Each structure stands twice: as structure tokens, then as C-alpha cells.
Amino acid sequence: MASVPLAVTTSTKVDAALVREARAVAARWGLPFLPRRGKEGIAPWLGVKADALLAVGGDGVTLWDAEGSFGFHAGMAHLRRMRLRAGEPDAFVRVAELRPGDSVLDCTLGLAQDALVASLAVGPQGRVVGLEKSLALAVVASEGLKRYELGADSGPIEVVHADAHAYLKTLPSASFDVVFFDPMFAKPKKAQPAFEVLRRFAEHAPLTPEALAEGRRVARRWVVVKGARYTDDLRKLGLESEPGSRFTDVVWGRIGPVTGP
């Protein structure tokens, strides 16, 4: 039997509750479920039963392929949220001018790092929708967010498995306050092996002028684009870098909505 591109299984500590949870994850995302015996390794399955596996365990969902694994972790977003709660500034919040009650469309969700910050900035009356083209990453992010305690001061994050450009075209004009793009950097820095798993599954296509234009139609206030310092990512899109710290590898650009007919 040929392997499937992606399937769901359980971690090594298999019990009835975990199997039910894993089957529910598989059903939510339309993926096959592969039963696993206790302590049975999944390395022999990769490339045989499935090209990649989502293992559901007590610590959430872990994405496995033949070269490594990666699970959801709030990481720096958790620290950024702590700082924001303490009244410290955040570059994304500043550039997007996020405020309570805003709606934010994150077109490149990844593992929801900026979406988590946005959810706190917009508060419980706000809304964050995250689009992720990679089904594997959409599952990891969505299931991980279910287990992350946002707190009463944060708005919900809705994860949608979709191509951003195609999704934008379905939306009414001026339907979100802020539209955000964080395309995968063309020149990656050296990263931990786990991040390389994420990179293998992430969308690598550059942000196109056409998608940016759709974002401007959908946005009421700003389209914000994150780029990498020492590249021409923003310039290619006709954007200038916003003033910011010279001690970071990240730069931010923004452009207003389309005006007129």
C-alpha cells in the first residue's frame, strides 16, 4: 500500500482517551488515523505508511517527518505577551497600530507567534484569523492553540487552512482592520533542527504584488509586512522599512488600504 502524505497517530503512551483525542484530530482535519501499539516506534512508518505524521500526546501534537520533529510552542510570543502586559512596546503592535476591538487577518500563520501577540493587543472584543497553506502546520498550530491558555484579556484565534491569496479574494473590501504577511525569509539564518522541520513544510512562495493588492482591498487601516534585514524583500514590493531597532534581524513595512473606486 502506498504511503499517504500526512496521517495522525498517538504518542507512545497509548490509552483509550488519547486514541479518542487522536481520532477526533484526524476527523477535524480529514486525515487518516493510524493506530499505534504502546512503545511502537514510528520511524519505520515514515515513507512507508505516511510521508509525515502528526502524533497526538499529552503535550499536544508533534509533527514528524524522516528528518526530525516539531511541536507547537509559544516561544518568544509568550515573552512578548508578558512584556506587552507589563506595558512594554511591541514592534508588530506599534507598526499595525493595534488596539482593543480590532480584527486582524494573519495571512501566514506558521506557529502563530504574531497572532498570539495580536490576540492580546486586540483583546477579548477583537478577532484574529490565521491562514496557513500547509495542512500539517495548520493542524499543529490549531491544536497547539487549543492547549495554550490565552487568558481573559485576549481575543480568540481562528485557524483556517487556506491559500492566502485565494482566501483574500473571497473577502469583502475593508473587512479587517489589519492584514499581515510574514513570508518565509529568502535567506534563512542558521536555526535549530526543529525549526528546519517547520521550514520544510512552510510555504516558500514570495509575497506577490497581486496578493499585497488584495490585502490592501481587504484592510481598513494597514497591510503590514515583515521582512528580513539586509534583503530587498520590502523594496521589491514598493515598501519602505519602518523605523525600528537596529539590533534585530527583522524589519517591518506597511501600506494603507486602497482608496477610491
C-alpha positions as CSV (number, residue, x, y, z in Angstrom):
1,M,0.0,0.0,0.0
2,A,1.4,3.4,-1.0
3,S,2.1,5.9,1.8
4,V,-0.3,8.8,2.4
5,P,1.1,12.4,2.5
6,L,0.0,13.0,6.1
7,A,-1.7,11.0,8.8
8,V,-2.5,11.1,12.6
9,T,-1.4,8.7,15.2
10,T,-0.8,8.7,19.0
11,S,2.3,9.1,21.1
12,T,3.9,6.1,22.7
13,K,1.8,6.3,25.9
14,V,-1.4,4.9,24.3
15,D,-4.6,4.8,26.3
16,A,-8.3,5.0,25.3
17,A,-8.7,8.7,26.0
18,L,-5.6,9.5,23.8
19,V,-6.9,7.4,21.0
20,R,-10.2,9.2,21.1
21,E,-8.5,12.5,21.0
22,A,-6.2,11.5,18.1
23,R,-9.2,10.2,16.2
24,A,-11.0,13.5,16.8
25,V,-8.0,15.4,15.4
26,A,-7.9,13.2,12.4
27,A,-11.7,13.7,11.8
28,R,-11.5,17.5,12.2
29,W,-8.8,17.8,9.5
30,G,-10.0,15.0,7.2
31,L,-6.8,12.9,7.8
32,P,-6.4,9.1,8.1
33,F,-5.8,7.7,11.6
34,L,-3.1,5.1,12.1
35,P,-3.4,3.0,15.3
36,R,-0.2,2.6,17.3
37,R,0.8,0.0,19.8
38,G,2.4,1.1,23.1
39,K,6.1,1.9,22.7
40,E,5.9,1.1,18.9
41,G,8.3,3.4,17.1
42,I,7.1,5.5,14.2
43,A,10.4,5.9,12.3
44,P,9.7,2.7,10.3
45,W,6.3,4.1,9.2
46,L,7.7,7.3,7.6
47,G,7.9,6.9,3.9
48,V,6.1,3.6,4.1
49,K,2.7,4.3,5.8
50,A,2.9,8.1,5.7
51,D,5.3,10.7,4.4
52,A,4.7,12.7,7.6
53,L,2.9,12.0,10.9
54,L,1.0,14.1,13.5
55,A,1.5,12.4,16.8
56,V,-1.1,13.3,19.4
57,G,0.1,13.1,23.0
58,G,-0.3,14.7,26.4
59,D,1.8,17.6,25.4
60,G,-0.1,18.3,22.2
61,V,0.5,17.5,18.6
62,T,4.0,16.8,17.2
63,L,4.8,16.8,13.5
64,W,7.3,14.1,12.4
65,D,9.0,13.5,9.1
66,A,12.0,11.4,8.2
67,E,14.4,14.1,9.3
68,G,13.0,15.3,12.6
69,S,10.1,16.6,14.6
70,F,8.5,19.8,15.7
71,G,5.7,20.7,18.1
72,F,3.8,23.8,18.9
73,H,5.5,26.1,21.4
74,A,4.5,29.7,22.2
75,G,8.3,30.5,22.5
76,M,9.1,34.2,22.0
77,A,5.4,35.0,21.6
78,H,4.9,34.1,25.3
79,L,7.7,36.6,26.3
80,R,6.3,39.3,24.0
81,R,2.9,38.8,25.6
82,M,4.4,39.1,29.1
83,R,6.2,42.4,28.0
84,L,3.0,43.8,26.4
85,R,1.1,43.1,29.6
86,A,3.8,45.0,31.5
87,G,3.3,48.0,29.3
88,E,6.4,47.5,27.1
89,P,6.2,48.2,23.4
90,D,6.0,45.5,20.7
91,A,7.1,46.3,17.1
92,F,4.2,44.5,15.4
93,V,1.6,46.2,17.7
94,R,3.3,49.6,17.1
95,V,3.5,49.3,13.3
96,A,0.0,47.9,12.9
97,E,-1.4,50.4,15.4
98,L,-3.3,47.5,17.0
99,R,-5.9,48.5,19.6
100,P,-8.7,46.8,21.5
101,G,-11.6,45.5,19.4
102,D,-9.6,45.3,16.1
103,S,-9.8,42.4,13.6
104,V,-6.6,41.0,12.3
105,L,-6.0,38.7,9.4
106,D,-2.7,36.9,9.6
107,C,-2.1,35.6,6.1
108,T,1.0,33.5,7.0
109,L,0.2,32.0,10.4
110,G,3.0,29.5,10.8
111,L,3.1,28.6,14.5
112,A,1.0,31.7,15.4
113,Q,3.8,33.8,17.0
114,D,2.5,37.1,15.8
115,A,-1.1,36.0,16.0
116,L,-0.7,35.3,19.8
117,V,0.7,38.9,20.3
118,A,-2.2,40.3,18.2
119,S,-4.8,38.4,20.2
120,L,-3.6,40.2,23.4
121,A,-3.4,43.6,21.7
122,V,-7.0,43.4,20.3
123,G,-8.4,42.0,23.5
124,P,-11.5,39.8,24.1
125,Q,-13.6,42.1,21.9
126,G,-11.2,41.7,19.0
127,R,-10.7,38.9,16.5
128,V,-7.6,37.2,14.9
129,V,-7.9,34.9,11.9
130,G,-4.8,33.0,10.9
131,L,-4.4,31.5,7.4
132,E,-2.0,28.6,6.9
133,K,-1.5,27.0,3.5
134,S,0.4,24.0,4.9
135,L,-2.1,21.5,6.3
136,A,0.5,20.0,8.6
137,L,1.3,23.4,10.1
138,A,-2.3,24.4,10.3
139,V,-3.0,21.3,12.4
140,V,0.0,21.8,14.7
141,A,-0.9,25.5,15.2
142,S,-4.7,25.0,15.7
143,E,-4.3,22.0,18.1
144,G,-1.5,23.8,19.9
145,L,-3.6,26.9,20.4
146,K,-6.4,24.8,21.9
147,R,-4.0,23.9,24.7
148,Y,-2.5,27.3,25.2
149,E,-4.0,29.5,27.9
150,L,-4.7,32.8,26.2
151,G,-6.3,34.4,29.2
152,A,-9.4,36.6,29.6
153,D,-7.5,39.6,28.3
154,S,-7.0,38.1,24.8
155,G,-9.2,37.6,21.8
156,P,-9.8,34.2,20.0
157,I,-7.5,33.0,17.2
158,E,-9.3,31.2,14.4
159,V,-7.1,28.9,12.3
160,V,-8.0,28.4,8.6
161,H,-6.3,26.1,6.3
162,A,-6.2,28.1,3.1
163,D,-4.0,29.8,0.5
164,A,-3.9,33.4,1.5
165,H,-4.2,35.0,-2.0
166,A,-7.2,32.8,-2.8
167,Y,-8.8,33.4,0.6
168,L,-8.3,37.2,0.3
169,K,-10.2,37.2,-3.0
170,T,-13.3,35.8,-1.3
171,L,-13.4,38.5,1.4
172,P,-15.5,41.8,1.2
173,S,-13.5,45.0,0.9
174,A,-12.5,46.7,4.2
175,S,-13.4,43.6,6.2
176,F,-10.4,43.5,8.5
177,D,-8.7,46.4,10.3
178,V,-5.2,44.9,9.7
179,V,-3.9,42.4,7.2
180,F,-0.5,40.9,8.0
181,F,2.1,39.0,5.9
182,D,5.2,37.3,7.2
183,P,6.6,35.4,4.1
184,M,9.4,32.9,4.8
185,F,12.7,34.7,4.7
186,A,14.5,34.0,1.4
187,K,17.9,33.9,3.2
188,P,17.3,31.8,6.3
189,K,19.6,32.2,9.3
190,K,21.1,29.1,11.0
191,A,18.3,27.6,13.0
192,Q,17.7,24.7,15.4
193,P,17.0,21.4,13.8
194,A,13.4,21.5,14.9
195,F,12.8,24.8,13.0
196,E,14.1,23.1,9.9
197,V,11.1,20.7,10.1
198,L,8.9,23.8,10.1
199,R,10.8,25.2,7.1
200,R,10.3,22.0,5.1
201,F,6.6,22.2,5.5
202,A,6.1,26.0,5.3
203,E,5.1,27.9,2.2
204,H,8.1,29.3,0.4
205,A,6.5,31.4,-2.3
206,P,7.3,35.1,-2.0
207,L,4.6,37.6,-1.4
208,T,3.4,38.8,-4.7
209,P,2.2,42.3,-5.7
210,E,-1.2,40.8,-6.5
211,A,-1.6,39.3,-3.0
212,L,-0.5,42.6,-1.5
213,A,-3.1,44.5,-3.6
214,E,-5.8,42.1,-2.3
215,G,-4.6,42.7,1.2
216,R,-4.9,46.5,0.7
217,R,-8.5,46.0,-0.6
218,V,-9.4,43.9,2.5
219,A,-7.6,46.1,5.1
220,R,-9.3,49.1,6.7
221,R,-6.1,50.5,8.3
222,W,-2.9,48.9,7.3
223,V,-1.3,46.0,5.5
224,V,1.8,45.1,7.5
225,V,4.7,43.0,6.0
226,K,7.5,41.5,8.0
227,G,10.9,41.2,6.2
228,A,14.5,40.3,6.9
229,R,17.1,42.9,7.3
230,Y,19.8,43.0,4.6
231,T,17.5,41.8,2.0
232,D,15.4,43.6,-0.6
233,D,12.2,41.8,0.5
234,L,10.3,45.0,1.2
235,R,11.8,47.1,-1.6
236,K,10.6,44.6,-4.2
237,L,7.0,45.3,-3.0
238,G,7.5,49.1,-3.1
239,L,7.6,49.3,0.7
240,E,10.0,51.3,3.0
241,S,11.2,49.9,6.3
242,E,9.5,51.5,9.3
243,P,11.9,53.0,11.9
244,G,12.9,50.4,14.5
245,S,15.7,48.8,16.5
246,R,19.0,48.3,14.7
247,F,19.6,45.3,16.9
248,T,17.1,43.0,15.3
249,D,17.2,41.0,12.0
250,V,13.5,41.8,11.4
251,V,12.2,44.8,9.5
252,W,8.6,46.0,9.1
253,G,6.8,47.7,6.3
254,R,3.3,48.9,6.0
255,I,1.0,50.4,3.4
256,G,-2.5,51.8,3.7
257,P,-5.7,50.5,2.1
258,V,-6.7,51.1,-1.4
259,T,-8.7,54.3,-1.7
260,G,-11.2,55.4,-4.3
261,P,-13.2,53.3,-6.7
